[in-house]
Amino acid sequence: MYSVDVIIPSYKPDQKLRKLLELLLRQSCPIQKIIIINTEKSLLDPALIPEDERISVTHIRKEAFDHGASRNLGVSKSDAELFLLMTEDAVPKDTTLVEKLVRVFETDPYKDAAPLPVDVITAQTDAPDGHADGDIGRRKASRGPIAAVYGRQLATKESSYDEQYARQFNYPAQSFVKTQQDIARLGIKTYFESNVCCMYRRDIFDRLGGFIDHTIFNEDMIYCGKLLQAGYASAYEASAEVYHAHHYSGCQQFHRNFDLGVSQADHPEIFGGLRSEGEGVKLVLGNAKDLIRHGRLLTVPNLIWKSGCKYLGFRMGRNYRKLSRRMVLRCTMNPRYWAHADNRKEEKR
């Protein structure tokens, strides 16, 4: 059996962190260590941390937090073969979460294989149908080993109706495996992966250089793109479930999607040539039809408002280089990123 550590970045956590830790300590598959990278010591209530020698807390300053670098810091404190990244507000549905994620690596028929050479990936991706066979779950073509597997996110009572639909859209009931060969069919969703609950093979993670150290957002998708382009595979395990909810306003969605657009603009090596809008349109239309079908006509205007905020934020983020610095700082939800970016430019001079 593989050894497993869990890494959790935290910032102003509430009781969900306590529930998360208690369930992690009771997992059917034992965990070696739970490593918490907490932003600002004064903002963490010690009562949220159960007394257990497996749990360690490393405090960092707010200005030092980075979505990629802070997670890399947690990984550096782990010596396990697999590590599970979670967020402070994700709560496992039961005590089998870790076991189900580990099983994906244990039963991977290609776990000892070499990654598929890049020239073979390119040849198969350029094939008439875009991939070696038409079934993402029963691929006949050879592939590299699974490098990461993410779990299913379930809505909660806190979730708005549109978020409940989005959870079903992005996290279906069927498990699957993705490779670079799926780009032609899945587009940008090929690179979808979520560090709300995602387990990684440490040997492959180290081989690929880990998460990018400086990123405004989206470190999980950037890494997923990198591992798929290197010939490895990414898996989704629907039976590994966590409860995770956000209730964003339209303005919050604007800021979040602005940063999402920035991350894609900053990494053309991953996202260049891939359109995101198509999936967004599918989600909105499907959500609207679902609302109408359930007689929730009065909620459709709110859906349109939020969707418009998402789209506007994303488009502005993708084109942030055309905006003034003042406008960028008004649009972003992460102004520290821009201060760090300025510092990095100064260091290069």
Buried (B, 14 or more C-beta within 10 A) or exposed (E): EBBBBBBBBBBEBEEBBBBBBEBBBEBEBEBBBBBBBBBBEEEBEEEBBEEEEBBBBEBBEEEBBBBBBBBBBBBEBBEBBBBBBBBBBBBBBBBBBBBBBBBBBEEBEBEEBEBBEEEBBEEBBEEEEBBBEEEBEEBEBEBBBBBBBBBBBBBBEEBBBBBBBBBBBBBEEEBBBBBBBBBBBBBBBBBBBBBBBBBBBBEBBEBBEBBBBBBBBBBBBBBBBBBBBBBBBBBBBBBBBBBBBBEBEBEBBBBBBBBBBBBBBBBEEBBEEBEBEEBBEEBBEBBBEBBEEEEBEEBBEBBEEBBBBBBBBBEBBBEBEEBEEEEBEEBBBBEBBBEBEEEEEEEEE
